[in-house]
Amino acid sequence: MDSPKGRKGKKTSRTIALSPGTVADLELWLPMLPNQEPDALLFPSERNTALWRDNVWYRSMQPALETVGLGWAIFQVLRRTNASLGRKAKVDDKVAADQRGHGLGVSLEVYSQSDLQQKSAVVEKIESEVIR
């Protein structure tokens, strides 16, 4: 178990939003937990201990990604995809950065990537301004 990193590497906590689908999945999951105490682990291991990030990745996430042809993807790819899709959907940059636990600079300069469709729209817009 670990705390999320905050700005400048400090351990912090943060509040995140969950989609309605995720909330519905959690509502189905909660009654199946062996320990129903409020401070119990939400995703315990088979021995009711904390899951380790690397074990979850290698045992569950990576095999699932491989079945859909994305075995090459790593956490950074998933994070970059989230950032880029949010930007393309015109999600407020600050809100998106806060949800991922980043500052604006990291979110925009490191993770968000423009796709070819977005770049094409920009050059078409510039061309239409010049050729009036």
C-alpha positions, 0 to 999 in steps of 0.5 A: 500500500502506498499513498498517492504522490502529490506535487514535488513528491510529497505524499498526499491524498486527493478526491477523485470523481468516479463515473456512474458505471464505475459506481455501479460496478463498486456497488456490485462488488462491495457485498462480495467482500469478505470483510465488511468493515468501513476501513477494510480493503476495497480490493484485497488479495486472496489472503486479505492483504493489500494488493501490490501494484506490480502484481495487479499489472502483471497478473491482470492488466497486462494479460487483458491488454494483450488479448486486445492487441495492446500488450505493449501498453504500460501505465504511462500509455494509459495515462497519456491516452486518458489525458489526450482523450480528455483534451480532445473532448474539451475537458477543462485542463485544470479539472483533468489535471486534478483528476490525474493528480498532476499539475497543469504543466505535467498534464499538458506538456508531458501527457496530452498529445494532439492527434492527426485529426486535431492537427489537420483541423488547425491547419485548415482553420489557419488556411481558411483565415489566410485565404479569405 
